[in-house]
Amino acid sequence: MKKKIPKILCILPIRSGSKEVKNKNILNFRGNPLSFYAISAAIKSKIFDKIIIATDSKKYVRIIKKFTKNQKVEFFIRSKKSASDNAQTELVVKEVLKKFNTFDNTFLMQVT
């Protein structure tokens, strides 16, 4: 009997509403948006079957898409509730898992 290889999902929540450093996730840091480095690390690890960028901003999608031309990366638009200042990260994870519920394991990766 062949052993089943688990399907692994990576969720990167990238919210646009930072209070202290405006748009920190797309600010240029050494030639790339700050979020690029976490996304790139997830891609280079080669352990994920799908990488979900969970954001509340279509602007962020446009900017990040330019730097993530990989078929494993997919964008998910968060609800207003999960993108609010006081929303817990678990809320966006639950939203993503409602849509992407066929994975055996899920990893949460923070950009900052």
Backbone as JSON Lines, residues from 0, in Angstrom:
{"i":0,"aa":"M","n":[0.83,-1.17,0.0],"ca":[0.0,0.0,0.0],"c":[0.89,1.25,0.0]}
{"i":1,"aa":"K","n":[0.55,2.2,-0.86],"ca":[1.31,3.42,-1.0],"c":[0.93,4.41,0.11]}
{"i":2,"aa":"K","n":[1.94,5.01,0.73],"ca":[1.71,5.96,1.81],"c":[1.24,7.3,1.23]}
{"i":3,"aa":"K","n":[0.19,7.86,1.82],"ca":[-0.36,9.13,1.37],"c":[0.57,10.27,1.78]}
{"i":4,"aa":"I","n":[0.9,11.13,0.83],"ca":[1.72,12.3,1.12],"c":[0.76,13.43,1.51]}
{"i":5,"aa":"P","n":[0.94,14.01,2.69],"ca":[0.01,15.06,3.13],"c":[0.12,16.31,2.26]}
{"i":6,"aa":"K","n":[-1.03,16.92,2.02],"ca":[-1.08,18.2,1.29],"c":[-0.92,19.32,2.31]}
{"i":7,"aa":"I","n":[-0.02,20.26,2.0],"ca":[0.34,21.3,2.97],"c":[0.01,22.69,2.41]}
{"i":8,"aa":"L","n":[-0.7,23.46,3.23],"ca":[-1.12,24.81,2.89],"c":[-0.34,25.82,3.73]}
{"i":9,"aa":"C","n":[0.03,26.94,3.11],"ca":[0.67,28.04,3.82],"c":[-0.24,29.27,3.7]}
{"i":10,"aa":"I","n":[-0.52,29.92,4.82],"ca":[-1.32,31.13,4.82],"c":[-0.45,32.29,5.28]}
{"i":11,"aa":"L","n":[-0.4,33.34,4.44],"ca":[0.31,34.56,4.8],"c":[-0.7,35.7,4.88]}
{"i":12,"aa":"P","n":[-1.09,36.12,6.08],"ca":[-2.0,37.25,6.2],"c":[-1.24,38.56,6.01]}
{"i":13,"aa":"I","n":[-1.68,39.35,5.03],"ca":[-1.0,40.61,4.72],"c":[-2.06,41.71,4.66]}
{"i":14,"aa":"R","n":[-2.21,42.41,5.78],"ca":[-3.24,43.44,5.91],"c":[-2.69,44.8,5.49]}
{"i":15,"aa":"S","n":[-3.55,45.62,4.89],"ca":[-3.09,46.93,4.42],"c":[-3.21,48.03,5.47]}
{"i":16,"aa":"G","n":[-3.92,47.81,6.54],"ca":[-4.25,48.89,7.48],"c":[-3.29,49.1,8.62]}
{"i":17,"aa":"S","n":[-2.0,48.99,8.41],"ca":[-1.04,49.2,9.49],"c":[-1.13,50.63,10.01]}
{"i":18,"aa":"K","n":[-1.15,50.78,11.31],"ca":[-1.28,52.11,11.93],"c":[0.08,52.8,12.11]}
{"i":19,"aa":"E","n":[1.08,52.08,12.58],"ca":[2.36,52.71,12.89],"c":[3.2,53.0,11.65]}
{"i":20,"aa":"V","n":[3.31,52.04,10.76],"ca":[4.06,52.23,9.52],"c":[3.08,51.97,8.36]}
{"i":21,"aa":"K","n":[2.61,53.03,7.76],"ca":[1.6,52.93,6.71],"c":[2.09,52.06,5.55]}
{"i":22,"aa":"N","n":[1.27,51.09,5.18],"ca":[1.56,50.18,4.06],"c":[2.91,49.46,4.2]}
{"i":23,"aa":"K","n":[3.27,49.09,5.42],"ca":[4.58,48.47,5.67],"c":[4.8,47.21,4.84]}
{"i":24,"aa":"N","n":[3.75,46.46,4.58],"ca":[3.91,45.19,3.86],"c":[4.28,45.34,2.4]}
{"i":25,"aa":"I","n":[4.08,46.54,1.84],"ca":[4.47,46.76,0.44],"c":[5.55,47.82,0.31]}
{"i":26,"aa":"L","n":[6.06,48.31,1.44],"ca":[7.16,49.27,1.38],"c":[8.41,48.61,0.81]}
{"i":27,"aa":"N","n":[9.15,49.38,0.05],"ca":[10.38,48.89,-0.55],"c":[11.43,48.67,0.54]}
{"i":28,"aa":"F","n":[11.95,47.46,0.58],"ca":[13.02,47.11,1.5],"c":[14.07,46.35,0.7]}
{"i":29,"aa":"R","n":[15.18,47.0,0.44],"ca":[16.27,46.41,-0.35],"c":[15.79,45.95,-1.73]}
{"i":30,"aa":"G","n":[14.95,46.78,-2.36],"ca":[14.55,46.53,-3.74],"c":[13.27,45.75,-3.94]}
{"i":31,"aa":"N","n":[12.66,45.29,-2.85],"ca":[11.42,44.52,-2.96],"c":[10.46,44.95,-1.86]}
{"i":32,"aa":"P","n":[9.16,44.68,-2.07],"ca":[8.22,44.95,-0.98],"c":[8.57,44.06,0.22]}
{"i":33,"aa":"L","n":[8.36,44.55,1.42],"ca":[8.69,43.8,2.63],"c":[8.07,42.4,2.61]}
{"i":34,"aa":"S","n":[6.84,42.28,2.16],"ca":[6.15,40.97,2.14],"c":[6.8,39.98,1.18]}
{"i":35,"aa":"F","n":[7.55,40.47,0.2],"ca":[8.21,39.6,-0.77],"c":[9.1,38.57,-0.1]}
{"i":36,"aa":"Y","n":[9.79,38.95,0.96],"ca":[10.77,38.06,1.57],"c":[10.12,36.85,2.24]}
{"i":37,"aa":"A","n":[9.01,37.04,2.9],"ca":[8.29,35.9,3.49],"c":[7.69,35.03,2.4]}
{"i":38,"aa":"I","n":[7.1,35.66,1.39],"ca":[6.5,34.9,0.28],"c":[7.58,34.1,-0.44]}
{"i":39,"aa":"S","n":[8.7,34.73,-0.7],"ca":[9.82,34.07,-1.38],"c":[10.34,32.89,-0.57]}
{"i":40,"aa":"A","n":[10.44,33.05,0.75],"ca":[10.9,31.96,1.61],"c":[9.92,30.79,1.55]}
{"i":41,"aa":"A","n":[8.62,31.08,1.52],"ca":[7.62,30.01,1.44],"c":[7.76,29.25,0.12]}
{"i":42,"aa":"I","n":[7.95,29.99,-0.97],"ca":[8.1,29.36,-2.29],"c":[9.38,28.52,-2.33]}
{"i":43,"aa":"K","n":[10.48,29.11,-1.9],"ca":[11.78,28.43,-1.96],"c":[11.84,27.19,-1.07]}
{"i":44,"aa":"S","n":[11.02,27.14,-0.02],"ca":[11.04,25.99,0.88],"c":[10.58,24.71,0.16]}
{"i":45,"aa":"K","n":[9.74,24.87,-0.84],"ca":[9.22,23.76,-1.64],"c":[8.43,22.73,-0.82]}
{"i":46,"aa":"I","n":[7.94,23.14,0.35],"ca":[7.16,22.19,1.16],"c":[5.66,22.41,1.03]}
{"i":47,"aa":"F","n":[5.26,23.54,0.44],"ca":[3.84,23.87,0.38],"c":[3.23,23.52,-0.97]}
{"i":48,"aa":"D","n":[2.05,22.94,-0.92],"ca":[1.31,22.65,-2.14],"c":[0.57,23.89,-2.63]}
{"i":49,"aa":"K","n":[0.23,24.77,-1.72],"ca":[-0.45,26.02,-2.05],"c":[-0.04,27.07,-1.03]}
{"i":50,"aa":"I","n":[0.18,28.3,-1.51],"ca":[0.52,29.44,-0.66],"c":[-0.56,30.49,-0.86]}
{"i":51,"aa":"I","n":[-1.27,30.81,0.2],"ca":[-2.38,31.75,0.14],"c":[-1.94,33.09,0.73]}
{"i":52,"aa":"I","n":[-2.01,34.14,-0.08],"ca":[-1.78,35.49,0.39],"c":[-3.16,36.04,0.75]}
{"i":53,"aa":"A","n":[-3.43,36.2,2.03],"ca":[-4.74,36.66,2.5],"c":[-4.65,38.15,2.8]}
{"i":54,"aa":"T","n":[-5.21,38.97,1.91],"ca":[-5.11,40.41,2.05],"c":[-6.49,41.05,1.93]}
{"i":55,"aa":"D","n":[-6.56,42.3,2.33],"ca":[-7.81,43.05,2.23],"c":[-7.72,44.11,1.13]}
{"i":56,"aa":"S","n":[-6.64,44.1,0.36],"ca":[-6.39,45.18,-0.58],"c":[-6.11,44.68,-2.0]}
{"i":57,"aa":"K","n":[-6.91,45.16,-2.95],"ca":[-6.65,44.83,-4.35],"c":[-5.35,45.49,-4.83]}
{"i":58,"aa":"K","n":[-5.01,46.63,-4.23],"ca":[-3.73,47.29,-4.53],"c":[-2.57,46.38,-4.12]}
{"i":59,"aa":"Y","n":[-2.67,45.77,-2.96],"ca":[-1.63,44.84,-2.51],"c":[-1.52,43.65,-3.46]}
{"i":60,"aa":"V","n":[-2.66,43.15,-3.92],"ca":[-2.64,42.03,-4.87],"c":[-1.87,42.43,-6.12]}
{"i":61,"aa":"R","n":[-2.16,43.6,-6.68],"ca":[-1.47,44.06,-7.9],"c":[0.04,44.16,-7.68]}
{"i":62,"aa":"I","n":[0.43,44.75,-6.57],"ca":[1.86,44.94,-6.29],"c":[2.56,43.61,-6.04]}
{"i":63,"aa":"I","n":[1.98,42.78,-5.2],"ca":[2.62,41.52,-4.82],"c":[2.65,40.54,-6.0]}
{"i":64,"aa":"K","n":[1.63,40.57,-6.85],"ca":[1.59,39.68,-8.02],"c":[2.81,39.85,-8.92]}
{"i":65,"aa":"K","n":[3.3,41.07,-9.03],"ca":[4.47,41.35,-9.87],"c":[5.7,40.59,-9.39]}
{"i":66,"aa":"F","n":[5.74,40.29,-8.1],"ca":[6.92,39.65,-7.51],"c":[6.72,38.17,-7.23]}
{"i":67,"aa":"T","n":[5.52,37.65,-7.48],"ca":[5.23,36.26,-7.13],"c":[4.62,35.51,-8.31]}
{"i":68,"aa":"K","n":[5.4,35.3,-9.31],"ca":[4.92,34.57,-10.48],"c":[5.16,33.08,-10.27]}
{"i":69,"aa":"N","n":[4.33,32.5,-9.43],"ca":[4.45,31.09,-9.09],"c":[3.05,30.5,-9.03]}
{"i":70,"aa":"Q","n":[2.86,29.36,-9.68],"ca":[1.52,28.78,-9.75],"c":[0.99,28.3,-8.4]}
{"i":71,"aa":"K","n":[1.84,28.16,-7.41],"ca":[1.37,27.72,-6.09],"c":[0.82,28.88,-5.26]}
{"i":72,"aa":"V","n":[1.07,30.11,-5.68],"ca":[0.6,31.29,-4.94],"c":[-0.78,31.68,-5.43]}
{"i":73,"aa":"E","n":[-1.67,31.9,-4.47],"ca":[-3.02,32.33,-4.78],"c":[-3.42,33.43,-3.8]}
{"i":74,"aa":"F","n":[-4.25,34.33,-4.27],"ca":[-4.69,35.45,-3.42],"c":[-6.1,35.2,-2.91]}
{"i":75,"aa":"F","n":[-6.32,35.63,-1.68],"ca":[-7.61,35.51,-1.01],"c":[-7.94,36.88,-0.43]}
{"i":76,"aa":"I","n":[-9.1,37.42,-0.79],"ca":[-9.51,38.71,-0.24],"c":[-10.24,38.5,1.07]}
{"i":77,"aa":"R","n":[-9.67,39.06,2.13],"ca":[-10.21,38.94,3.48],"c":[-11.5,39.74,3.62]}
{"i":78,"aa":"S","n":[-12.31,39.35,4.57],"ca":[-13.51,40.12,4.89],"c":[-13.1,41.38,5.66]}
{"i":79,"aa":"K","n":[-13.99,42.35,5.7],"ca":[-13.72,43.57,6.48],"c":[-13.51,43.23,7.95]}
{"i":80,"aa":"K","n":[-14.27,42.25,8.43],"ca":[-14.16,41.85,9.83],"c":[-12.77,41.3,10.15]}
{"i":81,"aa":"S","n":[-12.23,40.45,9.28],"ca":[-10.92,39.85,9.55],"c":[-9.76,40.8,9.24]}
{"i":82,"aa":"A","n":[-10.06,41.95,8.62],"ca":[-9.03,42.92,8.3],"c":[-9.08,44.14,9.22]}
{"i":83,"aa":"S","n":[-9.93,44.1,10.22],"ca":[-10.04,45.24,11.13],"c":[-8.83,45.32,12.05]}
{"i":84,"aa":"D","n":[-8.65,46.48,12.67],"ca":[-7.49,46.71,13.55],"c":[-7.4,45.72,14.69]}
{"i":85,"aa":"N","n":[-8.54,45.31,15.22],"ca":[-8.51,44.44,16.4],"c":[-8.89,42.99,16.09]}
{"i":86,"aa":"A","n":[-8.9,42.63,14.82],"ca":[-9.21,41.24,14.44],"c":[-8.03,40.33,14.78]}
{"i":87,"aa":"Q","n":[-8.34,39.18,15.32],"ca":[-7.3,38.19,15.61],"c":[-6.95,37.44,14.33]}
{"i":88,"aa":"T","n":[-5.71,37.04,14.23],"ca":[-5.23,36.32,13.05],"c":[-6.04,35.04,12.8]}
{"i":89,"aa":"E","n":[-6.5,34.41,13.87],"ca":[-7.26,33.18,13.74],"c":[-8.51,33.36,12.87]}
{"i":90,"aa":"L","n":[-9.07,34.56,12.86],"ca":[-10.26,34.84,12.07],"c":[-9.99,34.7,10.58]}
{"i":91,"aa":"V","n":[-8.89,35.27,10.1],"ca":[-8.56,35.14,8.68],"c":[-8.17,33.7,8.35]}
{"i":92,"aa":"V","n":[-7.53,33.02,9.27],"ca":[-7.18,31.61,9.04],"c":[-8.46,30.79,8.84]}
{"i":93,"aa":"K","n":[-9.46,31.02,9.68],"ca":[-10.74,30.32,9.54],"c":[-11.4,30.63,8.21]}
{"i":94,"aa":"E","n":[-11.34,31.89,7.77],"ca":[-11.92,32.27,6.47],"c":[-11.24,31.51,5.34]}
{"i":95,"aa":"V","n":[-9.93,31.48,5.37],"ca":[-9.17,30.8,4.31],"c":[-9.49,29.31,4.31]}
{"i":96,"aa":"L","n":[-9.53,28.7,5.5],"ca":[-9.76,27.26,5.58],"c":[-11.17,26.86,5.16]}
{"i":97,"aa":"K","n":[-12.12,27.78,5.21],"ca":[-13.46,27.47,4.69],"c":[-13.41,27.22,3.2]}
{"i":98,"aa":"K","n":[-12.57,27.97,2.5],"ca":[-12.44,27.82,1.04],"c":[-11.44,26.73,0.66]}
{"i":99,"aa":"F","n":[-10.34,26.66,1.37],"ca":[-9.27,25.71,1.06],"c":[-9.25,24.64,2.16]}
{"i":100,"aa":"N","n":[-10.2,23.73,2.1],"ca":[-10.38,22.76,3.18],"c":[-9.92,21.35,2.83]}
{"i":101,"aa":"T","n":[-9.13,21.21,1.8],"ca":[-8.69,19.88,1.38],"c":[-7.25,19.57,1.78]}
{"i":102,"aa":"F","n":[-6.69,20.4,2.64],"ca":[-5.29,20.23,3.02],"c":[-5.18,19.47,4.35]}
{"i":103,"aa":"D","n":[-4.12,18.7,4.47],"ca":[-3.9,17.91,5.68],"c":[-3.24,18.74,6.79]}
{"i":104,"aa":"N","n":[-2.39,19.66,6.37],"ca":[-1.67,20.5,7.33],"c":[-1.7,21.95,6.85]}
{"i":105,"aa":"T","n":[-1.74,22.86,7.82],"ca":[-1.75,24.29,7.49],"c":[-0.7,25.0,8.33]}
{"i":106,"aa":"F","n":[0.06,25.85,7.67],"ca":[1.07,26.65,8.34],"c":[0.7,28.12,8.21]}
{"i":107,"aa":"L","n":[0.9,28.86,9.27],"ca":[0.69,30.29,9.27],"c":[2.06,30.94,9.26]}
{"i":108,"aa":"M","n":[2.28,31.82,8.3],"ca":[3.57,32.49,8.18],"c":[3.33,33.99,8.24]}
{"i":109,"aa":"Q","n":[3.98,34.69,9.16],"ca":[3.82,36.12,9.32],"c":[4.87,36.86,8.51]}
{"i":110,"aa":"V","n":[4.5,37.98,7.92],"ca":[5.43,38.78,7.13],"c":[6.36,39.58,8.04]}
{"i":111,"aa":"T","n":[5.83,40.11,9.13],"ca":[6.66,40.93,10.03],"c":[6.82,40.25,11.37]}
